[in-house]
Amino acid sequence: MPRFESVDHLREYRRQLAARLDPKQPQVLVCAGPGCLPMGSDEVAAAFREELQKSGLEAKVALKECGCQGLCARAVKVLLRPQEIAYQHVTPADVPEIVEATLKNGQVIERLTYEDPETHNRIAHKADIPFYKGQQPVVLRKLDVIDPESLDDYLAMGGYRALRKVLGDMSPDGVIEAVTKAGLRGRGGGGFPTGRKWRICADELDEVKFIICNGDEGDPGAFMDRAVMEGDPHAVLEGMIIGGYAIGALRGYIYVRHEYPLAVKRLALAIDQAREAGFLGPNILRSGFGFDIKISRGAGAFVCGEETALIASMEGFIGEPSPRPPYPAQQGLFGKPTIINNVETWANVPEIVNMGADWFAAIGTENSKGTKVFSLVGAVNQTGLVEVPMGTTLREIIYELGGGLRPGREFKAVQTGGPSGGCIPAEFLDLSVDYDSLQSVGSIMGSGGMIVMDNTSCMVDVARYFISFLYEESCGKCTPCREGLKHLLFLLDEIIAGRGEMAHLDLMEELCAAMSSASICGLGQSAVNPVRSTIKYFRGEYEAHIRDKKCPALVCRPLLKYTIDPETCTGCLACVRECPVGAISGIKKEAQELDQDLCVKCGLCYEACQFDAVKVE
């Protein structure tokens, strides 16, 4: 890789690179994203490497371990190009057949293709799979195409073309104006307009300014930022360099949590490659502008996703938020003006420069422009990463992309925005997914977590789960958040244990009002959303727990009662063998008895019974 000394040098190298690449060359792209790695994608890639060598195709077929291919429920995924054949649930044992049948003879292996959950029809080509058809990838566009450790791959897909354009043709004010005109809003939380934030920082007179990429993705079930950092790290770097040029910063930092070692490795490699190529360092492309990036590791504290807590952590202090103003754009890292945006926001910046502000602004809704990446998880048939235009409805995401719910299950709610998001009921399935619409029903966009729940979920238990998480993750600095979460958790525990009172609902709503108005940072202010939304939309479940001492979803153990129906029980003793406390007794081939005083309500007998003799109510 040469060191690019000018814009023209980069343009010429890109032309030579395009001439070397054969668009018809067969490619095997093994997904190495967050969903496939734990399922053995590295073993699948190793099997391909060995089999291609055995068959003499090593020089003819390009093998790449790429970023997330999206449909995580079907791991391990393999994409064969240029035919765009998508194989799923691939194991190392399948590799010889794929090489022989598909790579050598052009035959599709039906059993490895996508199976529609409703029609059971097989679909071989990626573009025809419903999960992909409704998407509009912008940030995820390159993830399943490039080797994230290859700078050449990134350049071949148009990488650093935006940087070349910015340094050659645009002023810093022109970049800020383009981002503002595009309507890009921060993808990591409250959706503050990115261009406005950059303008505030650029107008500060301090000569020292910083850029920070917030890669501290702490939401349970969320992996959008991780997938981008692991699958397209140069896009993050390019966006940050452009942002540094726009506001006049000379230094950038990527704050990544310690639990993302592969993201750290890929980012570190990308930074080294960018330095060697002349995209980082002094006098980039002989423009007179210099900028460099370092990685800062976090220790996994959820509160450090908040800007001021993140800054405190980077400065070596306890990760606790500070009151604002002053805002980081005015007084941030080491007291200097600092721009903080999350991974997805930075990855959007090169696309805005390349395609134009008008192009980006034409996607989405009036107040929420562009696309949004979501991690779709929970009770849907097809979990994974999706990227859709702002304004797409919840129904479209859950039923068209996610393939609906599993057989026999009914949709109950979807939680958006991570632990601090609200639970949205079925009546709002046709709600437009954008910042304003989600807030109107008591939820938030957040970083893009989307958890789907069915009729087996207890909404009181769901609220308790998220409040428990937030209680553990609260820094405890301010009283409203520290004490409010503690008391909300206590009241939810009382209700689940059958000791709840109707007055507790009013008390919880009072606590929520105090926390949302008086907490220092967004964690405490938004932590009330799971409780507020579940009380508002699922009050009947709370009342059933309190008045009837019953859990309609059969989830809360203290309110459950297991019995054995003597008419149905065959005396097979399966329940006796599973009971951990010896609460079930009887003679073989005769009805068993369950001692309620000994029963710990674990449910193992219910799961073990093959004759529907164990009842739960």
C-alpha positions as CSV (number, residue, x, y, z in Angstrom):
1,M,0.0,0.0,0.0
2,P,1.6,3.3,-1.1
3,R,1.5,6.5,1.0
4,F,-0.8,8.8,-0.8
5,E,0.9,12.2,-1.2
6,S,-2.0,14.0,-2.9
7,V,-5.6,13.9,-4.0
8,D,-4.5,13.0,-7.6
9,H,-2.2,10.2,-6.3
10,L,-5.2,8.6,-4.5
11,R,-7.4,9.0,-7.6
12,E,-4.8,7.3,-9.8
13,Y,-4.3,4.4,-7.3
14,R,-8.1,3.9,-7.2
15,R,-8.1,3.7,-11.0
16,Q,-5.4,1.1,-11.0
17,L,-7.2,-0.9,-8.3
18,A,-10.4,-0.9,-10.3
19,A,-8.4,-2.2,-13.4
20,R,-7.0,-5.1,-11.3
21,L,-10.3,-6.2,-9.9
22,D,-12.3,-8.7,-11.9
23,P,-16.0,-8.3,-11.2
24,K,-16.7,-11.8,-12.4
25,Q,-14.2,-13.5,-10.1
26,P,-16.0,-15.9,-7.8
27,Q,-16.0,-14.8,-4.1
28,V,-16.8,-16.7,-1.0
29,L,-17.8,-14.3,1.8
30,V,-18.1,-16.0,5.2
31,C,-19.9,-13.9,7.7
32,A,-17.8,-13.1,10.7
33,G,-20.3,-10.8,12.5
34,P,-21.4,-10.9,16.1
35,G,-24.0,-13.6,15.4
36,C,-21.9,-15.9,13.3
37,L,-18.6,-15.9,15.2
38,P,-20.0,-17.7,18.3
39,M,-21.5,-20.3,15.9
40,G,-18.1,-21.2,14.4
41,S,-17.7,-18.9,11.4
42,D,-13.9,-19.1,11.8
43,E,-14.1,-22.9,11.5
44,V,-16.2,-22.6,8.3
45,A,-13.7,-20.1,6.8
46,A,-10.8,-22.5,7.7
47,A,-12.7,-25.4,6.0
48,F,-13.2,-23.3,2.9
49,R,-9.5,-22.4,2.9
50,E,-8.5,-26.0,3.1
51,E,-11.0,-27.2,0.5
52,L,-10.2,-24.5,-2.1
53,Q,-6.5,-25.5,-1.8
54,K,-7.3,-29.2,-2.2
55,S,-9.5,-28.5,-5.3
56,G,-7.0,-26.2,-6.9
57,L,-9.3,-23.2,-6.7
58,E,-7.3,-21.2,-4.3
59,A,-6.0,-18.7,-6.9
60,K,-9.3,-18.5,-8.7
61,V,-11.8,-17.9,-5.8
62,A,-11.5,-15.0,-3.4
63,L,-12.2,-16.1,0.2
64,K,-13.1,-13.3,2.7
65,E,-14.3,-13.2,6.3
66,C,-16.6,-10.3,6.0
67,G,-18.7,-8.3,8.5
68,C,-22.2,-9.0,9.6
69,Q,-24.6,-10.2,6.8
70,G,-27.6,-9.3,8.9
71,L,-29.7,-12.4,9.2
72,C,-28.2,-13.6,12.5
73,A,-30.9,-16.2,13.2
74,R,-29.5,-18.2,10.3
75,A,-25.8,-18.3,11.3
76,V,-23.4,-19.3,9.9
77,K,-24.1,-17.4,6.7
78,V,-22.1,-17.6,3.5
79,L,-22.6,-15.4,0.4
80,L,-21.3,-16.5,-3.0
81,R,-20.7,-13.8,-5.5
82,P,-21.2,-12.7,-8.2
83,Q,-24.3,-15.0,-8.3
84,E,-25.4,-13.6,-4.9
85,I,-26.3,-17.0,-3.6
86,A,-27.0,-16.9,0.2
87,Y,-26.3,-20.1,2.1
88,Q,-27.4,-20.3,5.8
89,H,-26.8,-22.6,8.8
90,V,-23.5,-23.6,7.1
91,T,-21.1,-25.9,9.0
92,P,-17.6,-27.0,8.1
93,A,-19.1,-30.4,7.0
94,D,-21.1,-28.5,4.3
95,V,-18.0,-26.9,2.7
96,P,-16.8,-29.7,0.4
97,E,-20.3,-29.9,-1.1
98,I,-20.5,-26.2,-1.6
99,V,-17.1,-26.2,-3.4
100,E,-18.0,-29.1,-5.6
101,A,-21.6,-28.4,-6.4
102,T,-21.8,-24.6,-6.5
103,L,-18.3,-23.3,-7.1
104,K,-17.4,-26.0,-9.7
105,N,-20.7,-26.9,-11.2
106,G,-22.9,-23.9,-10.6
107,Q,-25.6,-25.9,-8.7
108,V,-27.6,-24.5,-5.9
109,I,-27.8,-26.6,-2.7
110,E,-31.4,-26.2,-1.7
111,R,-31.1,-27.4,1.9
112,L,-28.7,-24.5,2.6
113,T,-30.9,-21.8,1.2
114,Y,-33.4,-19.6,3.0
115,E,-36.7,-21.2,3.9
116,D,-39.7,-18.9,4.2
117,P,-41.2,-19.4,7.7
118,E,-44.8,-19.3,6.3
119,T,-44.7,-20.9,2.8
120,H,-41.6,-23.0,3.4
121,N,-40.4,-22.1,-0.1
122,R,-36.7,-22.1,-0.7
123,I,-35.0,-18.8,-1.8
124,A,-31.5,-18.9,-3.1
125,H,-30.6,-15.3,-4.0
126,K,-30.1,-12.7,-1.3
127,A,-32.1,-10.0,-3.1
128,D,-35.2,-12.2,-3.1
129,I,-35.1,-12.9,0.7
130,P,-37.8,-10.9,2.5
131,F,-35.4,-10.0,5.3
132,Y,-33.3,-8.0,2.8
133,K,-35.9,-6.7,0.3
134,G,-37.4,-4.0,2.6
135,Q,-34.0,-2.6,3.7
136,Q,-32.0,0.3,2.3
137,P,-28.5,-0.2,3.5
138,V,-26.3,2.9,3.8
139,V,-24.2,2.3,6.9
140,L,-24.3,-1.5,6.4
141,R,-23.8,-1.2,2.6
142,K,-20.2,-2.6,2.6
143,L,-20.3,-5.0,5.5
144,D,-21.1,-8.2,3.6
145,V,-18.9,-7.2,0.6
146,I,-15.5,-6.2,2.0
147,D,-12.7,-7.8,4.1
148,P,-12.7,-5.4,7.1
149,E,-8.9,-5.9,7.4
150,S,-8.2,-4.9,3.8
151,L,-7.8,-1.2,3.0
152,D,-7.8,-2.1,-0.7
153,D,-11.3,-3.5,-0.3
154,Y,-12.5,-0.3,1.3
155,L,-10.9,1.8,-1.4
156,A,-12.5,-0.3,-4.1
157,M,-15.9,0.4,-2.6
158,G,-15.3,4.1,-2.7
159,G,-13.6,4.4,0.6
160,Y,-11.8,7.8,1.3
161,R,-13.4,9.3,-1.8
162,A,-15.4,11.6,0.6
163,L,-12.2,12.6,2.4
164,R,-10.6,13.4,-1.0
165,K,-13.6,15.5,-2.0
166,V,-13.6,17.3,1.4
167,L,-9.9,18.2,1.4
168,G,-9.8,19.1,-2.3
169,D,-13.1,20.9,-2.9
170,M,-14.8,21.8,0.4
171,S,-14.2,24.3,3.2
172,P,-14.8,23.4,6.9
173,D,-17.9,25.5,6.9
174,G,-19.1,23.8,3.7
175,V,-18.8,20.4,5.4
176,I,-20.9,21.6,8.4
177,E,-23.4,23.1,6.0
178,A,-23.8,19.8,4.1
179,V,-24.3,17.8,7.3
180,T,-26.8,20.3,8.5
181,K,-28.7,20.4,5.2
182,A,-28.7,16.6,5.2
183,G,-30.6,16.6,8.5
184,L,-28.4,14.0,10.1
185,R,-29.3,13.5,13.8
186,G,-27.2,11.7,16.3
187,R,-27.9,8.0,16.1
188,G,-26.8,7.2,19.7
189,G,-29.6,8.6,21.9
190,G,-31.7,11.7,21.9
191,G,-31.2,12.5,18.2
192,F,-29.6,16.0,18.5
193,P,-28.9,17.6,15.1
194,T,-25.3,16.7,14.2
195,G,-24.7,19.8,12.1
196,R,-25.9,22.1,14.9
197,K,-23.5,20.4,17.3
198,W,-20.6,20.7,14.9
199,R,-21.4,24.4,14.4
200,I,-21.4,25.1,18.1
201,C,-18.0,23.5,18.5
202,A,-16.5,25.1,15.3
203,D,-17.5,28.6,16.6
204,E,-15.5,28.1,19.8
205,L,-12.3,30.1,19.7
206,D,-10.1,27.5,21.5
207,E,-7.3,26.3,19.3
208,V,-7.4,22.8,20.8
209,K,-10.5,20.7,20.0
210,F,-11.3,17.0,20.1
211,I,-13.4,14.5,18.2
212,I,-14.7,11.4,20.0
213,C,-16.5,8.3,18.6
214,N,-18.8,6.8,21.3
215,G,-18.5,3.0,20.8
216,D,-19.7,2.2,24.3
217,E,-22.7,0.2,23.2
218,G,-24.2,-1.2,26.4
219,D,-27.8,-1.9,25.6
220,P,-28.7,-5.6,26.2
221,G,-29.3,-7.3,22.9
222,A,-27.8,-4.4,20.8
223,F,-24.8,-4.9,18.5
224,M,-25.2,-2.3,15.8
225,D,-22.1,-0.3,16.6
226,R,-20.1,-3.4,17.2
227,A,-21.0,-4.8,13.8
228,V,-19.9,-1.6,12.1
229,M,-16.6,-1.3,14.0
230,E,-15.8,-4.9,13.3
231,G,-17.1,-5.0,9.7
232,D,-16.3,-1.5,8.3
233,P,-13.8,0.2,10.6
234,H,-12.4,2.6,7.9
235,A,-15.9,4.2,7.5
236,V,-15.8,5.3,11.1
237,L,-12.3,6.7,10.7
238,E,-13.2,8.5,7.5
239,G,-16.2,10.1,9.1
240,M,-14.1,11.2,12.1
241,I,-11.4,12.7,9.9
242,I,-14.0,14.7,8.0
243,G,-15.5,15.8,11.3
244,G,-12.1,16.9,12.6
245,Y,-11.5,18.9,9.4
246,A,-14.9,20.6,9.8
247,I,-14.5,21.8,13.4
248,G,-10.7,22.3,13.4
249,A,-9.7,19.4,15.6
250,L,-6.3,17.7,15.5
251,R,-7.0,14.7,17.6
252,G,-9.7,12.0,17.7
253,Y,-10.5,9.2,20.1
254,I,-12.6,6.1,19.7
255,Y,-14.1,5.0,23.1
256,V,-14.7,1.2,22.9
257,R,-15.8,-1.0,25.7
258,H,-13.4,-3.7,26.8
259,E,-16.0,-6.4,25.9
260,Y,-15.4,-5.8,22.2
261,P,-11.9,-7.1,21.6
262,L,-12.4,-7.8,17.9
263,A,-13.7,-4.3,17.4
264,V,-10.6,-3.0,19.1
265,K,-8.3,-5.2,17.0
266,R,-9.9,-4.2,13.7
267,L,-10.0,-0.5,14.6
268,A,-6.3,-0.6,15.6
269,L,-5.4,-2.2,12.4
270,A,-7.4,0.3,10.4
271,I,-5.8,3.2,12.2
272,D,-2.3,1.8,11.4
273,Q,-3.3,1.3,7.7
274,A,-4.7,4.8,7.5
275,R,-1.5,6.2,9.0
276,E,0.7,4.3,6.6
277,A,-1.5,5.4,3.6
278,G,-1.4,9.1,4.7
279,F,-5.0,9.4,5.7
280,L,-4.0,10.1,9.3
281,G,-1.1,12.2,10.5
282,P,0.3,15.5,9.5
283,N,-0.6,17.2,6.2
284,I,-3.1,14.6,5.0
285,L,-3.0,14.4,1.1
286,R,-0.9,17.6,1.2
287,S,-3.9,19.6,2.3
288,G,-2.2,21.3,5.2
289,F,-4.7,19.5,7.5
290,G,-3.4,17.1,10.1
291,F,-5.4,14.7,12.3
292,D,-4.8,11.5,14.2
293,I,-6.9,9.0,16.1
294,K,-6.3,6.8,19.2
295,I,-8.4,4.1,20.9
296,S,-9.5,4.6,24.5
297,R,-10.9,1.5,26.2
298,G,-13.9,1.6,28.6
299,A,-14.5,-0.9,31.3
300,G,-18.1,-1.7,30.4
301,A,-20.1,0.8,32.6
302,F,-23.4,1.5,31.0
303,V,-23.5,5.1,32.3
304,C,-20.4,5.8,30.2
305,G,-22.6,5.9,27.1
306,E,-23.6,9.3,28.4
307,E,-21.3,12.1,27.0
308,T,-20.0,13.6,30.2
309,A,-19.5,10.3,32.0
310,L,-17.6,9.0,28.9
311,I,-15.4,12.1,29.1
312,A,-14.7,11.6,32.8
313,S,-13.8,8.0,32.1
314,M,-11.4,9.0,29.4
315,E,-9.7,11.5,31.7
316,G,-9.1,8.8,34.3
317,F,-11.9,9.6,36.7
318,I,-14.9,7.6,37.8
319,G,-17.4,7.5,34.9
320,E,-20.0,9.8,36.4
321,P,-22.0,12.4,34.5
322,S,-21.7,16.2,35.1
323,P,-24.5,18.8,34.9
324,R,-24.9,20.6,31.6
325,P,-24.3,23.4,30.5
326,P,-21.5,23.7,29.6
327,Y,-22.0,21.1,26.9
328,P,-19.1,19.1,25.6
329,A,-19.1,21.0,22.3
330,Q,-18.1,24.0,24.4
331,Q,-16.1,22.4,27.2
332,G,-15.5,18.7,27.0
333,L,-12.4,16.5,27.1
334,F,-9.7,18.1,29.2
335,G,-11.8,21.2,29.3
336,K,-11.6,21.7,25.5
337,P,-14.4,21.9,22.9
338,T,-15.3,18.3,22.0
339,I,-17.6,16.7,19.5
340,I,-19.0,13.3,20.5
341,N,-21.1,11.2,18.1
342,N,-21.7,7.5,18.0
343,V,-20.4,4.9,15.5
344,E,-23.4,5.0,13.2
345,T,-23.4,8.8,13.1
346,W,-19.8,8.9,12.0
347,A,-20.3,6.1,9.4
348,N,-23.1,8.2,7.8
349,V,-20.8,11.2,7.2
350,P,-18.8,9.9,4.2
351,E,-22.0,8.8,2.5
352,I,-23.5,12.3,2.9
353,V,-20.4,13.8,1.3
354,N,-20.3,11.3,-1.5
355,M,-24.0,11.2,-2.4
356,G,-24.9,14.8,-1.4
357,A,-27.0,16.3,1.4
358,D,-30.1,16.4,-0.8
359,W,-29.9,12.6,-1.4
360,F,-29.7,11.9,2.3
361,A,-32.4,14.4,3.2
362,A,-34.7,12.7,0.7
363,I,-34.7,9.5,2.8
364,G,-36.8,9.3,5.9
365,T,-39.4,11.7,7.3
366,E,-39.5,15.5,7.7
367,N,-37.7,15.6,11.1
368,S,-35.9,12.3,10.9
369,K,-33.7,12.0,7.8
370,G,-31.8,9.0,6.5
371,T,-31.8,5.4,7.6
372,K,-31.5,3.7,10.9
373,V,-29.8,0.5,11.9
374,F,-31.7,-1.7,14.4
375,S,-30.8,-4.9,16.1
376,L,-34.0,-6.9,15.8
377,V,-34.2,-9.5,18.5
378,G,-36.6,-11.4,20.7
379,A,-39.7,-13.3,19.7
380,V,-39.4,-12.8,15.9
381,N,-38.6,-15.6,13.4
382,Q,-35.7,-13.7,11.9
383,T,-33.4,-11.9,14.3
384,G,-30.5,-9.8,13.1
385,L,-29.3,-6.4,11.9
386,V,-31.6,-4.3,9.7
387,E,-31.3,-0.9,8.2
388,V,-34.4,0.8,7.1
389,P,-35.4,4.4,6.1
390,M,-36.7,6.5,9.0
391,G,-40.5,6.4,8.9
392,T,-40.7,2.6,8.3
393,T,-43.5,1.2,10.5
394,L,-43.0,-1.2,13.3
395,R,-45.3,-3.7,11.5
396,E,-43.0,-3.6,8.4
397,I,-39.9,-4.2,10.5
398,I,-41.4,-7.0,12.7
399,Y,-43.6,-8.8,10.2
400,E,-41.9,-8.2,6.8
401,L,-38.3,-8.1,7.7
402,G,-38.5,-10.1,10.9
403,G,-40.8,-12.7,9.5
404,G,-43.4,-12.3,12.2
405,L,-43.6,-14.2,15.4
406,R,-43.1,-17.9,16.0
407,P,-46.0,-20.3,15.4
408,G,-48.6,-20.2,18.1
409,R,-47.4,-16.9,19.6
410,E,-49.1,-13.5,19.6
411,F,-47.5,-10.1,19.4
412,K,-47.6,-8.3,22.8
413,A,-45.1,-5.4,22.7
414,V,-41.9,-4.1,21.3
415,Q,-39.3,-2.2,23.3
416,T,-37.2,0.3,21.4
417,G,-34.3,2.3,22.7
418,G,-32.6,-0.2,25.0
419,P,-33.2,-0.5,28.8
420,S,-34.4,3.1,28.9
421,G,-36.9,2.7,26.1
422,G,-40.6,2.2,26.4
423,C,-42.7,-0.9,25.7
424,I,-45.0,-0.2,22.7
425,P,-48.2,-2.3,22.4
426,A,-49.9,-3.9,19.4
427,E,-52.2,-0.9,18.9
428,F,-49.2,1.1,17.6
429,L,-47.8,-1.5,15.2
430,D,-48.4,0.9,12.3
431,L,-46.4,3.7,14.1
432,S,-43.7,5.3,12.0
433,V,-40.3,4.6,13.5
434,D,-38.7,8.1,13.9
435,Y,-37.6,10.2,16.8
436,D,-40.8,12.2,17.3
437,S,-43.3,9.3,16.8
438,L,-41.5,7.0,19.3
439,Q,-41.4,9.8,21.9
440,S,-45.1,10.4,21.4
441,V,-45.9,6.9,22.7
442,G,-43.5,7.0,25.6
443,S,-40.4,5.4,24.0
444,I,-37.2,6.5,22.4
445,M,-35.0,5.7,19.4
446,G,-31.9,5.3,21.5
447,S,-29.0,3.6,19.7
448,G,-31.4,1.2,17.9
449,G,-32.2,-1.8,20.1
450,M,-35.6,-3.4,19.2
451,I,-36.8,-6.3,21.4
452,V,-40.0,-8.0,20.3
453,M,-42.1,-9.7,23.0
454,D,-45.0,-12.2,22.6
455,N,-47.8,-13.4,24.9
456,T,-45.4,-15.4,27.0
457,S,-43.8,-12.2,28.4
458,C,-45.1,-10.6,31.6
459,M,-44.9,-6.9,31.3
460,V,-44.5,-6.4,35.0
461,D,-41.5,-8.8,34.9
462,V,-40.2,-7.0,31.8
463,A,-40.3,-3.6,33.6
464,R,-38.6,-5.2,36.6
465,Y,-35.8,-6.7,34.4
466,F,-34.9,-3.3,32.9
467,I,-35.2,-1.4,36.2
468,S,-32.9,-4.0,37.8
469,F,-30.4,-3.5,35.0
470,L,-30.5,0.3,35.3
471,Y,-30.3,0.1,39.1
472,E,-27.1,-1.9,38.8
473,E,-25.7,0.4,36.2
474,S,-26.6,3.7,37.8
475,C,-23.5,5.6,38.9
476,G,-25.4,6.7,42.0
477,K,-24.2,10.3,41.8
478,C,-27.6,12.0,41.9
479,T,-30.3,11.2,44.5
480,P,-33.3,11.0,42.1
481,C,-31.7,8.3,40.0
482,R,-30.0,6.4,42.8
483,E,-32.9,6.3,45.2
484,G,-35.7,6.4,42.5
485,L,-34.4,3.2,40.8
486,K,-33.9,1.5,44.2
487,H,-37.5,2.2,45.2
488,L,-39.0,1.3,41.8
489,L,-37.2,-2.0,42.0
490,F,-38.5,-2.6,45.5
491,L,-42.1,-1.9,44.5
492,L,-41.9,-4.1,41.4
493,D,-40.5,-6.9,43.6
494,E,-43.4,-6.5,46.0
495,I,-45.9,-6.7,43.1
496,I,-44.3,-9.8,41.6
497,A,-44.2,-11.4,45.0
498,G,-47.9,-10.9,45.5
499,R,-47.5,-8.2,48.2
500,G,-48.4,-5.3,45.9
501,E,-51.0,-2.7,46.6
502,M,-53.0,-0.5,44.2
503,A,-51.4,2.5,45.9
504,H,-48.0,1.3,44.6
505,L,-49.0,2.2,41.1
506,D,-49.6,5.8,42.0
507,L,-46.3,5.9,44.0
508,M,-44.3,4.5,41.0
509,E,-45.8,7.2,38.7
510,E,-44.8,9.9,41.3
511,L,-41.3,8.4,41.4
512,C,-41.1,8.4,37.6
513,A,-42.1,12.1,37.4
514,A,-39.4,13.1,40.0
515,M,-36.7,11.0,38.3
516,S,-37.4,12.3,34.8
517,S,-37.3,15.9,35.8
518,A,-34.5,15.9,38.4
519,S,-31.9,13.4,37.4
520,I,-28.6,14.8,36.2
521,C,-28.2,12.7,33.0
522,G,-30.2,10.8,30.4
523,L,-29.9,7.5,32.3
524,G,-32.0,8.7,35.2
525,Q,-34.2,10.8,33.1
526,S,-35.2,8.0,30.7
527,A,-34.9,5.1,33.1
528,V,-38.6,5.6,33.9
529,N,-39.8,4.7,30.4
530,P,-40.1,0.9,31.0
531,V,-42.3,1.5,34.1
532,R,-44.3,4.4,32.7
533,S,-45.1,2.6,29.4
534,T,-46.0,-0.7,31.0
535,I,-48.3,0.9,33.5
536,K,-49.9,3.0,30.8
537,Y,-50.5,0.2,28.2
538,F,-50.6,-2.9,30.4
539,R,-52.2,-1.7,33.6
540,G,-54.4,-4.8,33.6
541,E,-51.4,-7.0,34.2
542,Y,-50.3,-4.9,37.1
543,E,-53.9,-5.1,38.6
544,A,-54.0,-8.9,38.1
545,H,-50.8,-9.2,40.1
546,I,-52.0,-6.9,42.8
547,R,-55.7,-7.8,43.1
548,D,-55.9,-11.3,41.9
549,K,-52.4,-12.4,42.9
550,K,-52.0,-13.9,39.5
551,C,-49.6,-13.6,36.6
552,P,-51.5,-13.8,33.4
553,A,-48.4,-14.7,31.4
554,L,-47.4,-17.5,33.9
555,V,-44.0,-16.0,34.4
556,C,-43.8,-14.6,38.0
557,R,-43.0,-17.7,40.2
558,P,-44.4,-16.4,43.5
559,L,-47.8,-16.2,41.9
560,L,-47.8,-19.6,40.2
561,K,-49.2,-22.8,41.5
562,Y,-48.3,-26.2,40.0
563,T,-50.7,-29.2,40.4
564,I,-50.9,-32.7,39.0
565,D,-54.2,-33.9,37.4
566,P,-54.9,-37.4,38.8
567,E,-57.1,-38.2,35.8
568,T,-54.3,-37.5,33.3
569,C,-51.2,-38.6,35.2
570,T,-49.9,-41.9,34.0
571,G,-47.4,-42.4,36.8
572,C,-44.4,-42.3,34.4
573,L,-42.3,-40.7,37.1
574,A,-40.7,-38.2,34.7
575,C,-41.7,-35.3,37.0
576,V,-40.4,-37.2,40.1
577,R,-37.0,-37.5,38.5
578,E,-36.8,-33.8,37.5
579,C,-38.1,-32.3,40.8
580,P,-35.0,-30.9,42.6
581,V,-36.6,-30.8,46.1
582,G,-38.5,-34.1,46.2
583,A,-41.9,-32.4,46.3
584,I,-43.5,-35.1,44.1
585,S,-44.2,-38.6,45.3
586,G,-46.3,-41.7,44.4
587,I,-46.2,-45.2,43.0
588,K,-45.2,-46.0,39.4
589,K,-48.1,-46.2,37.0
590,E,-50.3,-44.4,39.5
591,A,-51.2,-40.7,39.8
592,Q,-48.5,-38.7,41.6
593,E,-49.0,-36.1,44.3
594,L,-47.3,-32.7,44.6
595,D,-46.6,-31.2,48.1
596,Q,-47.3,-27.5,47.8
597,D,-45.3,-26.7,51.0
598,L,-42.1,-28.2,49.4
599,C,-42.7,-26.9,45.8
600,V,-40.2,-24.2,44.8
601,K,-42.2,-23.5,41.6
602,C,-39.2,-24.1,39.3
603,G,-41.4,-25.5,36.5
604,L,-39.2,-28.5,35.7
605,C,-42.1,-30.9,36.3
606,Y,-44.3,-29.0,33.9
607,E,-41.6,-29.2,31.2
608,A,-40.9,-32.9,31.8
609,C,-44.5,-34.0,31.6
610,Q,-45.4,-35.6,28.2
611,F,-49.1,-36.1,29.1
612,D,-50.2,-32.6,30.0
613,A,-50.9,-33.8,33.6
614,V,-48.9,-31.0,35.3
615,K,-51.0,-27.9,35.4
616,V,-49.9,-24.4,36.1
617,E,-52.1,-21.4,37.1
